Amino acid sequence: MKSMTGYGRAVAAVGNYTLTVQVSSVNRKTLDLAIRLPDKWDSLEAAVGEQVRRVALRGRISVTAELTGAPGANVATWDDAEISATLDRLAALASLRGVTFEPTAELLWSVASGQRKAAVIPTAEAGAAALSEAVGEALKAFVAMRTQEGSALLKDFLARLQILQEHVAAVAARAPGVTAGYREQLLQKLRQAGLELNVEDERVLKEVALFADRCDVTEELTRLRSHLDQFEKLLKSDGEIGRKSEFILQEIGREVNTIGSKANDLTISRAVIELKNELERIREQIANVE
């Protein structure tokens, strides 16, 4: 089992630059990729997406790659000779026009800034191998974190599953006595109303039989146990779990609701409430599972 929350980071060298890759994810029902690469590296986006898809099935996953240079490596530079030549041309033009030419610090900065050369960023071709390596390393840490959190979630799910099974067992133990309890209540009400009917009276037997049929939850309990077994097997399996679990939890909830509406018994109703509470807690957590 893997969580959909994870983070990984890795670095690699590209010439005089350092490439930093970060991978992070949050919950999402489908796989949603957001990839941000250095300028003019867009051609590498498809390869990065393929690397992510090999290790992740669901989640909003962000991959960010940034280039930072060694001291001075990514600082824009200028050519002293070109600046001097520009100043000489300005001086000659001033002399031709009979204007006194006295360069100031402001003029020198303006000329230098105008001719400054931008730092040369590595091309996509030059950075492709380093990017692939860094993404791979970041994804390893990313998957390790998802797996670790997934193990914690699995432990929690199994504990809550045990609670569900205990409540189901309590319902199964109580269910056979519901009809007998109803028969006693019915006879007591009849006696209070001054109607002394024998327990074997056809009318009493018919009413009890109808009640027994209405409140019988045998089939629901059988299906509920089956769903719980399927849920446990799914939790312990490999691959995608989250979406399949959501369907099974929906079916478990359906059976629990039916039992609650049919049982007509206080003890069973209390157990149903506890079952619903645990199911809701599991649903909230299953949203974090891949």
N, C-alpha and C positions, 0 to 999 in steps of 0.2 A: 504494500500500500504506500502511495506517495501523497503528500500534501500538495496543494496547488500554490503554496507560498514558498518561495525560495530566493536565494541570492548567491551569486558567484562573481568573482573578480579575477582577472589575470592581466599580465603585462608581457609585452614582447618588443624587441628592438626592430626599428625600420630605419636603417642608415643612422643618422644622428638624432633620430626621433625615438620617443618612447610611445608605444601604442598601448593604451589602457582600455580593456573591455570589461564592461559590467553587465550582468544578466540578472534580472529580477522579475518576479511574477506575483500576481494576485488572482483572486477567484474569477472565473469566467466559465460559462457553460460550454463554450467551444474554445478552440485554439485561436487566439487573436494575437498576432505578432506586430510589434512596433520596433522597427530597426532604424537606428540613426548612425550613419557612418561619416567619416571625414569628407570634405568637399571633393567632388569628382571621383568618389569611390562607389557611386551608385551601382555600377556594373557588378559589384561583389555582393549585393544584397540578397540575390536569389540563393547563392551558395550558403550564406549565413542562415537564411531561413531553413534550408534543407538540414543543416546541422542541428538546429533547434528541434525540428520535427522528428528527428531520430530519437530524441530523449523525452519529449513532452507531447502529451495528447490533448490536454486542456489547460486553460488559464490565459490571462492577459499577460503576455511575456514581452518585456522590453529589453532590447539589446542596444547598448550604447558603446561606440568605439571612438576614442579621442586620441589625437596626436599632440604630444607635447615635446618640445625640443630640449636638448642639452643646453646649458648656459650659452647664449649667443647663437645657437643653431637655428632658431626660428625667428631671429630678429632681423627686420628689414635692414639692408645696407645701402650705401651709395658709393659711387666711384669718384675718388678725389680728383683724378685727371679730368673727368668730364665737368666737374664743378669749376675747376680752374679755367678750363677752356671757355665755359659759359661766362665767367667773370671777365675774361680777356675780351670776349666779343662785346660785352656790355661796355667795357672801358673804351674800346675802339669806337663804338657807336656814339658814346658820350663825347669823345674827342672830335669826331666828325661833325657833331652838332655844336661844338664849342661849349659843352657843358662840363662842369667839374665833376669828376667821378670819384667819390669817396665811399667805398663799400662799408656798410654797417653790419653789426651782428645780426640784425633783423633780416637784412638782405641776404646775408650768407645762409641763414637758416631757411629762408624761403626758397633759395635756389637749390640747396641740398635736399629739402623735403620734396620739391618738385621732381627731382631726378632719382629719388630713393627707389631702390629695387626691392620688390617684395621677396621674402624668403621662398625658396623653392620647396614646395610640398611634395613628398614622395607620390608617385603615380599609383593608380590602382594595381597595375601589374607588379610594381615593385613591392607593394604591401600585401598582396594576396596571400602568400604563404604564411607570413607573420600573423595576419588577421585570422586565418583558419586555425592556426595553432593556439592563438590567444582565446578565441571563441571556444575551442575544444576544452581548454583548461578551465575557463570560467564555467562552462556547462558541467564539468565534473564536480566542481564545488557546489554548483546550483542543484544538481541531482542529489548529492550527498545530503544537503540540507533538507530537501524535499523528502528524502527517504527517512531521515531521522525524525522529522515531524510526523511523517506518516506512521512510524512505529508507535509514537506516543498516542496518535489518534486511534490506532488499532487496539491498543490496550484499553483505551476508554470505551470504545465501541463494544468490545467483548465483555467488559464489566456491565455495561448497560444492557447488553443482550441477555446476560445472566439474570438481571432484574426482570426483564420482560418474561423470560421463561418461568421465573418463580411466580409471577402474577398469573400467568396462563395456567400453571399447575394449581394455583389456588382457586381459579374459576372452575377448572375441571373437577376439583374435589368437592366444590360446593354445588355444582349444577345438579347432580342426581337428587339432592335433598330439597330442591326448590319445589317440586311438584307435591311432595309429601307435606311440606310446610304450608303450601297453598290449600291443600285438602283440609288440614287442621283449622286454618283460618276460616275457610268456608263453613265448616261444620260449627265452629264457634259462633259465627255470625248468625247462622240459622237458629242455633239454640237461643241466642240473645233476642232473636226476633220471635221466639216462641214456636219455632218450627222444628220439631224433633224428627229429623230424618235419619234413617240408618245409613251407615257408611257404605252399605252395599246397595243403597237405593239407586235405581237406574238413572234418575235425574242427576244425582250427585256424581255418579261415575262418568256420565256424559260430560258434565261441566269440567271435571278434573282432567278427563282425556283431552278435551279441547284446549285447556290451559297448558297441559303437558306438551301438546303439539306446537303451540305458539311459542313457548319458552325453551324449546329444545335447541341447544347450541352445539350439539355433537359435531355436525358438519363444519360449523365455523371453527371449532377448536381444532379439528383435523387439518383444515386448510391453514389455520394460523400456525400450528406447529410446523407444517411443511414450509411455510414462508420463512419462519425463523431459522429453520435448518438451511434453507437456500441462502439466506442473508449471511449466516455464519461462514458458509463455504465461500461465498463471494468475497467476504472481507479478507479471507486468508489466501485468496487467489492472486495471480499476477495480472498485469495489464490494467485496463480501464475498469474502475470500480464505481466511481461516483454516479454516473448516469444510470447504470443498471440498479444500483442501490436505491436510487430515488423511486424507481418503478416498484421494487419489492416493498419498500416502506409504504408506498401508496396502497398496495394490496393488503399489507398488514393493518393499516389504518382502517381500511374498508371492513375487514373482518371484526376488528375491535368495535367499531361503531355498530355493526349488526348485533354483536353479542350484547352490547349495552342497551340496545332498543328492545331486544327479545327477553332478556333475563328476568326482569321484573323482580329483582332481589337486591336488597341493600348491600349485602356483602359483595356480590358480583359487581354492582354499580361502583363501589369504592375501588375495586380492583381495576375496573375499566378506566376510571379516572387516572389511576397511577400509570396504567399502560399508555394512555394518551400523553401524559406528561413526559414519560421517558421517550416516547416516539418523537415528540416535538424537540427534545434535546438532541436526539440523534439526527433529525432532519437538519437542525441548525449546523451541526458539526459536519455532516456529510457534504455540505456545500463547499467544504475546504478540501475535499478529496478528489484526486485526479480520476 
